[in-house]
Amino acid sequence: MTHETLSPAAEAGRPGEPTTTPSGRPRIAALDVLRGFALCGILLANVKPIAHMLHSASATQAVVTDSPDGSWFGLGLFVDQRFFPIFSLLFGVGFSLLLDSAGARVARPRVLLLRRLLVLLAIGLAHMFLLWRGDILTIYAVVGLLVLLPSTWLPRSAVAGLAAVLVALPPITGSNGVVLVPGLFLLGSALTRYGVIGRIERSFRVPAVLGLVFTVGAVPAVWMQIDAGAAGRDDFGTWFGLAGLLTAGAYVCALLLLLRTPLRPVLQRVFAPLGRMALTNYLCATLLVLLAGRLVGGSPDGWSSATVLLISGAILVPQWLVSTLWLSRYRQGPLEWLWRWATWAQRPPLRRTS
């Protein structure tokens, strides 16, 4: 859920400085902003499904379903299936960035990545069985083990081709949610291996053109999603998935463009702390939503969009404050630090030094 570029020993040699790649390139701030932005949207989509755990053991995750219930109008029109693709894409990006870093420092980098995915699987299973059946970390870990890790032996052209097929097929067939994860993982990996992620901070024309294309495609797709949802047609899943992917692409391009404007410091200040502690914040949000559900009361199905927004804000604002204060003293979030320790099999430095 986060990208790493240095081994613990290497980072320790530059106390107090931002994380850099082996070549000395600064941390890719745009990825932290995108990840924090996606985390906010995923929380909005997950508030009701998580709160359902208080009423039913069969609650599922809104971001990985293709049910038309509440997904064709209102808040869901801007949230459901719109942020989950961004988060999945970034996972593939982070995986390949870490592979590059590990390959320069250890003899068997894939063993390191295998260990990282197994640890994530353990965290996801604990989250799933103890708190919420809709956990996405378990799916990420399994898909990473079965698809992402084996893809590291393939040439980048093959990875890109598989990504295109696996991303396009689900909307065409009317299947969405978790079936999109393999394709999005591979797409993120391909973008990294082709050097697109390395240039993401320097490009203006590409996100501008792509953003226009995504927006032009998203408008009619969203319209068809609304129409199919209102009429209860069988093609709702197709339009829901297509609209979600196109809208997610438009969101990403819009943020990348805004990061080239004077709003960049504001966006970094708002979203980067959340993004750098994405694992910690994602897991803590489940506990906070369950607590909020008890305080608000009633069935989540009856909650208005305003209630969902208020609950999300009541969670995200404290998380942003804690993340900002924590990262001012420490290099990583607590769970990110533990995950990194398990990944590299050596204790990384946590506290920043002057």
C-alpha positions as CSV (number, residue, x, y, z in Angstrom):
1,M,0.0,0.0,0.0
2,T,3.0,2.2,0.2
3,H,6.1,2.4,-2.0
4,E,9.6,1.9,-0.6
5,T,12.8,2.7,-2.4
6,L,15.6,2.0,0.1
7,S,16.6,-0.8,2.4
8,P,16.6,0.1,6.1
9,A,20.4,0.2,6.3
10,A,20.6,2.5,3.3
11,E,18.0,4.9,4.6
12,A,19.7,5.0,8.0
13,G,22.6,6.7,6.3
14,R,20.6,9.8,5.6
15,P,18.8,10.6,8.9
16,G,16.1,13.2,8.8
17,E,16.1,13.5,5.0
18,P,13.3,12.4,2.6
19,T,13.4,8.9,1.3
20,T,15.2,8.6,-2.0
21,T,15.8,6.1,-4.6
22,P,19.1,4.3,-5.0
23,S,20.0,6.9,-7.7
24,G,19.3,9.7,-5.3
25,R,15.9,10.7,-6.8
26,P,13.5,12.2,-4.2
27,R,10.5,10.3,-3.0
28,I,7.7,10.5,-5.6
29,A,5.4,12.9,-3.8
30,A,2.6,12.5,-6.4
31,L,2.2,8.9,-5.4
32,D,1.7,9.8,-1.7
33,V,-0.9,12.4,-2.7
34,L,-2.8,10.0,-5.0
35,R,-2.7,7.3,-2.3
36,G,-4.1,9.6,0.3
37,F,-6.8,10.9,-2.0
38,A,-7.8,7.3,-2.9
39,L,-7.8,6.4,0.8
40,C,-10.4,9.2,1.5
41,G,-12.6,7.9,-1.3
42,I,-12.4,4.3,-0.2
43,L,-13.5,5.3,3.3
44,L,-16.5,7.0,1.9
45,A,-17.4,3.9,0.0
46,N,-16.8,1.6,3.0
47,V,-18.6,3.4,5.8
48,K,-22.0,1.7,5.2
49,P,-20.6,-1.8,4.5
50,I,-18.3,-1.7,7.6
51,A,-21.2,-0.4,9.8
52,H,-23.3,-3.3,8.5
53,M,-21.0,-5.6,10.5
54,L,-22.9,-4.4,13.6
55,H,-26.1,-5.8,12.0
56,S,-25.1,-8.6,9.8
57,A,-22.1,-11.0,9.5
58,S,-22.5,-11.1,5.7
59,A,-21.6,-7.4,5.0
60,T,-19.5,-7.0,1.9
61,Q,-17.2,-4.2,0.7
62,A,-18.8,-1.6,-1.5
63,V,-15.7,-0.9,-3.5
64,V,-15.5,-4.5,-4.8
65,T,-19.2,-5.3,-5.6
66,D,-21.2,-4.6,-8.7
67,S,-24.6,-4.3,-7.0
68,P,-26.8,-1.5,-8.3
69,D,-28.1,-0.8,-4.8
70,G,-27.1,2.8,-4.1
71,S,-24.4,2.8,-6.8
72,W,-26.3,4.6,-9.6
73,F,-27.2,7.9,-7.9
74,G,-26.2,10.2,-5.1
75,L,-22.9,10.0,-3.4
76,G,-22.2,6.5,-4.8
77,L,-22.1,8.1,-8.3
78,F,-18.9,9.8,-7.4
79,V,-17.4,7.2,-5.0
80,D,-18.3,3.6,-5.7
81,Q,-15.8,1.9,-7.9
82,R,-14.1,5.3,-8.5
83,F,-11.2,5.0,-5.9
84,F,-10.7,1.3,-5.6
85,P,-9.0,1.3,-9.1
86,I,-6.6,4.0,-8.0
87,F,-5.6,2.2,-4.9
88,S,-5.1,-1.1,-6.8
89,L,-3.0,0.6,-9.5
90,L,-0.8,2.2,-6.9
91,F,-0.2,-1.2,-5.3
92,G,1.2,-2.5,-8.5
93,V,3.4,0.7,-8.8
94,G,4.7,0.3,-5.3
95,F,5.5,-3.4,-5.9
96,S,7.6,-2.7,-8.9
97,L,9.4,0.2,-7.3
98,L,10.4,-2.0,-4.4
99,L,11.5,-4.7,-6.8
100,D,13.9,-2.2,-8.4
101,S,15.2,-1.1,-5.0
102,A,15.6,-4.7,-3.7
103,G,17.3,-5.9,-6.9
104,A,20.1,-3.4,-6.3
105,R,20.6,-4.5,-2.7
106,V,19.9,-8.1,-2.2
107,A,20.8,-11.2,-4.2
108,R,17.2,-12.6,-4.2
109,P,14.8,-9.7,-4.4
110,R,11.8,-11.9,-5.2
111,V,12.2,-13.7,-1.8
112,L,11.9,-10.3,-0.1
113,L,8.8,-9.5,-2.1
114,L,7.3,-13.0,-1.3
115,R,7.9,-12.3,2.4
116,R,6.2,-8.9,2.1
117,L,3.1,-10.4,0.5
118,L,2.9,-13.2,3.0
119,V,3.0,-10.7,5.8
120,L,0.3,-8.6,4.1
121,L,-1.8,-11.8,3.8
122,A,-1.5,-12.4,7.6
123,I,-2.5,-8.8,8.3
124,G,-5.5,-9.1,5.9
125,L,-6.7,-12.4,7.4
126,A,-6.5,-10.9,10.9
127,H,-8.5,-7.9,9.7
128,M,-11.0,-10.0,7.9
129,F,-11.8,-12.5,10.7
130,L,-11.5,-10.1,13.6
131,L,-13.2,-7.0,12.3
132,W,-14.6,-6.9,8.8
133,R,-15.4,-9.5,6.1
134,G,-14.9,-7.0,3.3
135,D,-11.1,-6.6,3.9
136,I,-9.2,-5.9,0.7
137,L,-5.7,-6.7,1.9
138,T,-6.2,-10.4,1.7
139,I,-7.3,-10.1,-1.9
140,Y,-4.3,-7.9,-2.7
141,A,-1.9,-10.4,-1.0
142,V,-3.4,-13.4,-2.9
143,V,-3.4,-11.7,-6.2
144,G,0.1,-10.4,-5.6
145,L,1.3,-13.9,-4.9
146,L,-0.5,-15.5,-7.9
147,V,-0.2,-12.7,-10.5
148,L,2.1,-9.9,-9.6
149,L,5.1,-11.8,-8.3
150,P,5.1,-14.3,-11.2
151,S,4.8,-11.4,-13.7
152,T,8.3,-10.2,-12.6
153,W,9.8,-12.9,-14.8
154,L,7.9,-11.7,-17.9
155,P,9.1,-8.9,-20.2
156,R,7.4,-5.6,-19.7
157,S,5.6,-5.8,-23.1
158,A,3.9,-9.0,-22.0
159,V,2.9,-7.4,-18.6
160,A,1.4,-4.4,-20.4
161,G,-0.5,-6.7,-22.8
162,L,-1.9,-8.8,-20.0
163,A,-2.8,-5.7,-18.1
164,A,-4.8,-4.3,-21.0
165,V,-6.7,-7.5,-21.5
166,L,-7.4,-8.1,-17.8
167,V,-8.6,-4.4,-17.3
168,A,-10.8,-4.4,-20.3
169,L,-12.5,-7.8,-19.9
170,P,-14.5,-7.3,-16.6
171,P,-16.5,-4.2,-17.8
172,I,-17.2,-5.9,-21.1
173,T,-18.5,-9.0,-19.4
174,G,-20.3,-7.0,-16.7
175,S,-18.0,-8.2,-13.9
176,N,-16.3,-5.7,-11.6
177,G,-14.7,-5.4,-8.2
178,V,-12.1,-7.9,-7.3
179,V,-11.8,-9.3,-10.8
180,L,-10.2,-5.9,-11.8
181,V,-7.4,-6.3,-9.3
182,P,-5.0,-8.5,-11.4
183,G,-5.2,-6.1,-14.4
184,L,-4.8,-3.0,-12.3
185,F,-1.8,-4.5,-10.5
186,L,-0.2,-5.4,-13.8
187,L,-1.0,-2.0,-15.2
188,G,0.7,-0.3,-12.3
189,S,3.7,-2.6,-12.7
190,A,3.9,-1.9,-16.5
191,L,3.8,1.9,-16.0
192,T,6.7,1.6,-13.6
193,R,8.8,-0.7,-15.8
194,Y,8.3,1.6,-18.8
195,G,9.5,4.6,-16.8
196,V,6.1,6.4,-16.8
197,I,6.0,6.7,-13.0
198,G,9.5,8.1,-12.9
199,R,8.4,10.9,-15.1
200,I,5.0,11.5,-13.5
201,E,6.1,14.6,-11.7
202,R,7.5,16.2,-14.8
203,S,4.7,15.7,-17.4
204,F,1.8,18.2,-18.0
205,R,0.7,17.4,-21.5
206,V,0.2,13.7,-21.0
207,P,-2.2,13.9,-18.0
208,A,-4.0,16.8,-19.7
209,V,-4.7,14.8,-22.8
210,L,-5.5,11.6,-20.9
211,G,-7.7,13.5,-18.5
212,L,-9.7,15.0,-21.4
213,V,-10.1,11.5,-22.9
214,F,-11.1,10.0,-19.6
215,T,-13.6,12.8,-19.0
216,V,-15.2,12.6,-22.4
217,G,-15.6,8.9,-22.0
218,A,-16.8,9.0,-18.4
219,V,-19.7,11.4,-19.0
220,P,-21.7,9.1,-21.3
221,A,-20.7,6.1,-19.3
222,V,-22.0,7.6,-16.0
223,W,-25.2,8.6,-17.8
224,M,-25.7,5.1,-19.0
225,Q,-24.9,3.8,-15.5
226,I,-27.6,6.0,-14.1
227,D,-30.1,5.0,-16.8
228,A,-29.3,1.3,-16.4
229,G,-29.5,1.5,-12.6
230,A,-32.8,3.3,-12.6
231,A,-34.3,0.8,-15.1
232,G,-32.8,-2.2,-13.4
233,R,-31.3,-3.4,-16.7
234,D,-28.8,-6.3,-16.9
235,D,-26.1,-4.1,-18.5
236,F,-25.8,-2.1,-15.3
237,G,-22.6,-3.9,-14.3
238,T,-20.9,-3.1,-17.6
239,W,-21.6,0.6,-17.3
240,F,-20.9,0.7,-13.6
241,G,-17.4,-0.8,-14.2
242,L,-16.6,1.3,-17.2
243,A,-17.8,4.5,-15.6
244,G,-15.7,3.7,-12.5
245,L,-12.5,3.1,-14.4
246,L,-12.9,6.2,-16.6
247,T,-13.8,8.4,-13.6
248,A,-10.9,7.0,-11.6
249,G,-8.6,7.9,-14.5
250,A,-10.0,11.4,-14.7
251,Y,-9.5,11.8,-11.0
252,V,-5.9,10.8,-11.2
253,C,-5.2,13.1,-14.2
254,A,-6.9,16.0,-12.5
255,L,-4.8,15.6,-9.4
256,L,-1.6,15.3,-11.4
257,L,-2.4,18.5,-13.2
258,L,-3.3,20.3,-9.9
259,L,0.1,19.2,-8.6
260,R,1.7,21.4,-11.3
261,T,-0.1,24.5,-10.0
262,P,0.3,26.6,-6.8
263,L,-2.1,24.2,-5.1
264,R,0.6,21.6,-4.9
265,P,1.7,22.5,-1.3
266,V,-1.9,22.4,-0.2
267,L,-2.5,19.0,-1.8
268,Q,0.7,17.6,-0.4
269,R,-0.2,18.8,3.1
270,V,-3.7,17.4,3.0
271,F,-3.3,14.0,1.3
272,A,0.4,13.0,1.6
273,P,0.3,12.3,5.4
274,L,-2.7,10.1,4.9
275,G,-1.1,8.3,1.9
276,R,2.2,7.7,3.7
277,M,0.4,6.0,6.5
278,A,-2.2,4.3,4.3
279,L,-2.0,0.8,5.9
280,T,-2.3,2.2,9.4
281,N,-5.1,4.5,8.5
282,Y,-7.0,1.9,6.5
283,L,-7.0,-0.6,9.4
284,C,-7.8,2.0,12.1
285,A,-10.7,3.3,10.0
286,T,-12.5,0.0,10.4
287,L,-12.4,0.3,14.2
288,L,-13.5,4.0,14.0
289,V,-16.4,3.3,11.6
290,L,-17.6,0.5,13.9
291,L,-17.5,2.9,16.8
292,A,-19.3,5.6,14.8
293,G,-21.9,3.0,13.9
294,R,-22.7,2.4,17.5
295,L,-22.9,6.1,18.3
296,V,-25.1,7.0,15.3
297,G,-27.3,3.9,15.7
298,G,-29.9,2.6,13.3
299,S,-29.4,0.6,10.1
300,P,-26.7,2.0,7.8
301,D,-29.1,1.5,4.9
302,G,-31.1,4.5,6.3
303,W,-28.1,6.8,6.6
304,S,-28.1,9.8,4.3
305,S,-25.1,10.9,2.2
306,A,-24.7,13.7,4.7
307,T,-24.3,11.2,7.5
308,V,-21.8,9.2,5.6
309,L,-19.8,12.4,4.9
310,L,-19.9,13.5,8.5
311,I,-18.7,10.1,9.7
312,S,-15.9,10.1,7.1
313,G,-14.9,13.6,8.1
314,A,-14.9,12.7,11.8
315,I,-12.5,9.9,11.0
316,L,-10.3,11.5,8.3
317,V,-9.6,14.8,10.2
318,P,-8.2,13.1,13.3
319,Q,-6.3,10.6,11.1
320,W,-4.7,13.5,9.1
321,L,-3.7,15.2,12.4
322,V,-2.2,12.1,13.9
323,S,-0.5,11.2,10.6
324,T,1.0,14.7,10.3
325,L,2.3,14.8,13.9
326,W,3.6,11.2,13.7
327,L,5.5,11.7,10.5
328,S,7.1,14.9,11.9
329,R,8.9,12.7,14.4
330,Y,9.0,9.3,12.7
331,R,10.0,8.0,9.3
332,Q,7.0,5.8,8.7
333,G,3.6,4.9,10.2
334,P,3.7,2.2,12.9
335,L,2.2,-0.6,10.8
336,E,4.2,0.5,7.8
337,W,7.4,0.3,9.9
338,L,6.5,-3.2,11.1
339,W,5.7,-4.3,7.6
340,R,9.0,-2.9,6.3
341,W,10.8,-4.7,9.2
342,A,9.3,-8.0,8.2
343,T,10.0,-7.3,4.5
344,W,13.7,-6.6,4.9
345,A,14.2,-9.0,7.8
346,Q,16.1,-6.3,9.7
347,R,14.9,-3.5,12.0
348,P,14.7,-0.2,10.1
349,P,15.2,3.2,11.9
350,L,11.9,4.7,13.0
351,R,12.6,7.9,14.8
352,R,13.8,10.9,12.8
353,T,17.1,12.3,14.0
354,S,18.2,16.0,13.8
